[in-house]
Amino acid sequence: HHNIPIYNFPYDPEEDDEETVEENSELRSLLPFALIGCEEEITVNGRKIRGRQYPWGIVEVDNVQHCDFAKLRIALLSSHLQDLKEITHDYLYENYRTEKLSRNAENVSE
């Protein structure tokens, strides 16, 4: 609807190593990610966790059986960080820059 590009965790089975193919394939299978957030820690069985308490139970932010946050965090902050930085610069920043320069050129010619 809003034409927001989605990072699809690209891989090439012929060029990438088996670990990269498996990791990206798994991350693709999780799209769209199921995420929850919390503002406070809760105590469960004597330990503090990041999660939410509901009448039917507890949802833990860092439990991969409850939420995709842990896998997404690893992808964003380690395994795919450089790729995302390059995409941000090459695509988003360059599009922004081109648009701004075009607007400035239009304003100067008026």
C-alpha positions in Angstrom: 0.0 0.0 0.0 2.8 2.5 0.9 5.4 0.9 -1.3 7.8 0.4 1.6 10.6 -1.9 0.4 11.1 -5.1 2.5 14.5 -6.5 3.0 14.2 -10.1 1.8 17.4 -11.6 3.2 19.0 -12.3 -0.2 21.2 -15.3 -0.9 22.6 -17.1 -3.9 23.0 -20.9 -3.4 25.8 -21.0 -6.0 27.9 -18.1 -4.5 27.1 -18.0 -0.8 28.3 -20.5 1.7 25.8 -23.0 3.1 25.5 -21.3 6.5 24.5 -18.0 4.8 21.9 -19.7 2.6 20.4 -21.5 5.6 20.3 -18.4 7.8 18.8 -16.2 5.2 16.3 -18.9 4.2 15.2 -19.2 7.8 14.9 -15.5 8.2 12.8 -15.3 5.1 10.5 -17.9 6.4 9.8 -15.7 9.5 8.6 -12.7 7.4 6.6 -10.9 8.6 8.3 -11.1 12.0 6.1 -11.7 15.1 7.4 -9.1 17.6 6.4 -7.9 21.0 7.9 -5.2 23.1 7.8 -4.3 26.8 8.7 -1.4 28.9 9.2 -3.2 32.2 10.8 -6.4 33.3 8.6 -8.9 35.1 9.5 -11.6 37.6 8.8 -15.2 36.6 9.9 -18.1 38.9 12.3 -15.7 40.7 14.0 -14.4 37.6 13.5 -11.1 35.8 12.6 -11.3 32.2 11.6 -8.9 29.5 8.0 -9.8 28.7 4.3 -9.1 29.1 1.9 -10.5 31.5 -1.6 -11.4 30.1 -4.6 -13.1 31.8 -3.8 -16.2 29.8 0.0 -16.3 30.4 3.3 -14.6 29.9 4.9 -13.7 26.6 8.7 -13.4 26.8 10.5 -11.0 24.4 13.7 -13.1 24.2 12.0 -16.5 24.0 12.2 -17.7 20.3 9.1 -19.8 20.9 7.1 -16.7 21.7 8.6 -14.0 19.5 11.0 -13.4 16.6 12.8 -10.5 18.4 16.0 -12.4 19.3 16.5 -13.6 15.7 15.7 -10.2 14.3 18.1 -8.5 16.7 21.0 -10.9 15.7 20.2 -10.2 12.0 20.1 -6.4 12.4 23.0 -6.0 14.8 25.5 -8.6 13.5 25.0 -10.8 10.5 23.3 -8.3 8.2 24.4 -5.0 9.6 26.9 -4.2 6.9 24.4 -5.1 4.1 21.7 -2.9 5.7 24.2 0.0 6.0 25.0 -0.3 2.4 21.4 -0.5 1.3 20.6 2.5 3.5 23.3 4.6 1.9 23.0 3.4 -1.6 19.3 3.4 -1.9 17.6 5.5 0.7 20.2 8.3 1.1 20.9 8.5 -2.6 17.2 8.8 -3.4 16.8 11.5 -0.7 19.8 13.3 -2.0 18.6 13.2 -5.6 15.1 14.4 -4.6 16.6 17.3 -2.6 18.9 18.3 -5.5 16.0 18.2 -8.0 13.9 20.4 -5.8 16.7 22.9 -5.4 17.3 23.0 -9.1 13.6 23.6 -9.7 13.6 26.5 -7.2 16.7 28.1 -8.8 15.1 27.9 -12.3 11.9 29.6 -11.2 
